[in-house]
Amino acid sequence: MKSLQFKQVDVFTDQPLHGNPVAVVLGGEDLDAAAMQRIASWENLSETTFLLASRVADYRLRIFTPTQELPFAGHPTVGSAHAAIEAGFARPKDGVLRQECGAGIIELNVLEKEIFLKAPPARIADVRGKLPFAQKLLRIDVGPVWIVGEVKSAAALAAIKPDAGALSQFTTDLEATGVTVFAESDDGETGIHVRSFAPAQGIPEDPVCGSGNVCVAAYLKATNQLGRFGNHYVARQGMQKGRDGRVAVRVDGDGIRIGGRAVTCVEGTLRV
């Protein structure tokens, strides 16, 4: 039996039991991919990560959903960086952390209590299929692949109750991770509201999705709609899951960045 340091971190919030949780295992170099996948399936969160030593960055990160490994994902990256700093596993150099993962080297900026990451470049394609609740769809690949579309209002977005089986087949046919939809906010505090569904990955609804928010920003840029919200805006997600997180989004000349706060809710030892 092996004992590993473990944390569960809520991401895109500074309040415990809000945002989106990620399970973070520190170490585990002796675990193979099958063992990591078994742990992630047992944790049954949208993602479980493994912080490992790296020869080319400050640390290496492997990211697993309950069913498969991902090359990159947003909220696990932010939450794992928070866990790495808190545990002394890695330390920012001049406010910068470099993460090695399946998508390459991801650069993170640590700004007081917020952690920002620069997302991989988005690859965008049209979608021929339709969804009953969303307008013009684009397939956007940033490692995870999201089918992205706009909903007519925040109230309509909140009311969506998708058919999980049909949505799973729809995304499988398009070789996508899931569907992320958004609407202009009606709360007077944030720019947009977002929801992300990935039933084919064992995630009926992701509470607060980093890569989904990256793809929404890429969608807005590709459809010339950033002027509605500005190059820097805050997205709100997770209300329907009782999580209510905030994602800061920046669309800069050199790429898309997302960030937010994180808080550790559980820490201890994982025995495998």
N, C-alpha and C positions, 0 to 999 in steps of 0.2 A: 504494500500500500504506500502510495506517494502522497505527501502533503504539499499543497501549493497555496501561495497567498492569493486571496480572492477579494474583489470589491464589486459591489453593485452600485452604479452611478446613475443618477437621474440627470439627463442632458437637456439643454435648452430651457433651463429653469435654475433658480437659486433656492427653490423651496422643495424640501423632501416630499416624495409621493406625488410630484408633478412631472412635467416634461416626459421624456422617453427613457426608460431604463436600459442600460447595457450591462451585461455581466463581463467582468474583466479578470482574466487569470494571468497573474504575473509569473513569468517563467514558463516552464513546461516544454523546454527544448527536447526532452526525452519522449514527449507525446507525438505519435504519428497522426496523420490527418484523420484516420478513422476514429481514434480516441478523442480528438478535438471535436469531431462531428457528433460523437456520442454524448459528450458533455453539453454541447450546444442544444441537442435535442432534449436532453434532460432539463436544462435550464428553461427551455421553452419561451425565451424572450425573442423579440424580433431579431436581435443579434447577440452573440457571445464572442468576445475577442481574446486573443492570446498575445501578451506582450513578450517579445523575444529579443535577444541580443542581435545587433546588426553590425556588419563591418563597413557599411556605406552610409549609415544614417545614425540618428540618436537611438533608435530602436526599430525593430521590425514588428509589424502587426498582421496577424491572420484573423480574418473576420468570417464568422459562420452564422447563417440563419439556422432554424431548426432542421433544414433539409439540405443545405448546400453551402459551399464556401463562396465568398464574394471577393472580387479583387479590390473593391473600395466601397465604403459607405460613410455617410456624413456623420450621423450622430454617434456611431461607434468610434470614429476617429476623434471627435471632440471629447467624448467621455473617457476614452483610453488615454489621451494626452493628459487629461485632468488626473487620472489615476496614476500615471507614470510620474508626474511632477509631485503629487502628494506623497507617494511612496519613496521618492528619491531614486526611482528607476532611471529617470532621465532628467536633465536640467536644461532649461532654455539658455541659449547663448545669444546675448543681446536681444532677448525677447523672441527668439526663433527656435522652434523644434523642427527636426527633419524626420519624417516617418517613412520607412520602407514598407511597401505593401504590394499587392498584386498589380496595382495600377502604376507602379513606379515609386518615385520619391515625392511625397506630399509635404509641402512646407506649411507649417503652422505658425501663426503669430500669437503670442501670449500677451494680451493687453490688460493689465490689472486683473480683473475677475473674468474677463472674456477670452475665449480661445477662438481664433479664426483660422480657417483652412482655405487654401486655393484649390479649387476642384479641378479634376482632369478636364481637358477640352471636351466639349459636347459634340457628338456626332448626331445629326438631325436628319430625319427622313419623314416624308408624308405617310399617312395611314389611310388606307382605303376603307377600312371597316368603320362602323359607327357605334356610338353609345347613346342610349336614350336620354341621358342627363347632361351631356357635355357637347359643346360646340367644337369647331375645327380641331382635329387631333393631330399631334405630331409624335413620332417615336424618337425619343431622345436617350442617347447612350452616353453615360458618364462612368461606366463600369457596371453598376446596376442600370437596367434599361426601363424607362418609364414611358407609358403612353400618357401624354399630357393634354388636357383640354380645359376650357373655361366653362363655368356654370353661370347661369344668368344672374344669380343673386346669392348673397351669403345665406339667406333663409333657405333657398332651394338647395344649396350645398349642404347645409346642416340636415336637411330632410332626406338625403339620399340613403336608401337601404338597398344596396346592390344585391343581385342574385349571385352568390359566391360561386356556384357551379358554372354559370354562364360567363362570369368575369374571369374565372380561372381558365376556361377554354379559350376565351378571347385573347388573353395575354399569352397563353401557350402557343396559339397559332401564330402570334406575332413575335415569338421568341423574346418576350419582354418579362421583366420582373413583376410588374404590376401596373396599376393605373393611378396617376396623381391628378387630381382636379382642383381648381381654385376658383375663387370669386372675389370681387372687390369687397373689402371689409365694410361692415356697417356699425362698427363699435366706436369709431372716433379716436381709436388709439393706435391701430395698426393699419398697414396698407392693404393686405389681402388675408383671406382665410384659405386654408389648404386642407385637403384630406388625401390620404394615400391608402390604397388597397392592394394587397398582394396575396390573395388566397391560394394561388398555385404554389407559393413558397411557405405555406403554413402560417401566413400572417393575414388574417381576415381584414384587419385595419392596423396600420402602423401609427402609433400615437403621435409622434412628431418626427418627420422623416427628413434627414439632411439632404440626401441625394435627390429626393423628390423636390425639395425646395430649390436645389441647384437647377434641376430640369425646368421648373416653372420660370426661373429667371432666364434660362436659355430660350424658352418658348417666347417670353415677352420680348426679348431682344430680337429673335428671329422674325417675329410678326410685327415689329416696329411699334410695340405698345409700352415700352419702358417709360415714355413720357407721362403716362397715366399715374405712375407711382414714384417715379424718380429712379436714379441709378442706385440709391441707397434707400432701402425700406425695411420694415419689420413685418414678418409673416407670423400669423397666429395659427396654431394647429393643435388638435387633441381634445377639444372641448367635448366632443361626442364620446370620448373615452374617459372623461373625468381627469384629464392630464394637463391640458391648457398650457402649452409651451410657446416660447417666442424664439424665432429664428431671425437674426440680423443678416440681411442679404446685401451684398455690394457687387455691382456690375461695373468693373473697372476696365480700362483699356487693355490690360494684360490678362483678363480672365474674370471668372466669377468666384467670389468668396462668400462663405457663410460662416456664422459664428454664434456664440452665445455662452451662457454660463452653465456650470455643472455643479452637482453636489453629491457627495458620497452618502448613501443611505445604509449600506451593509458592508462590513468588512470582517474578514476572518480567514479560516483555513478550509480549502477544498481538498477532500481526500479521495483519491482515485486509485 
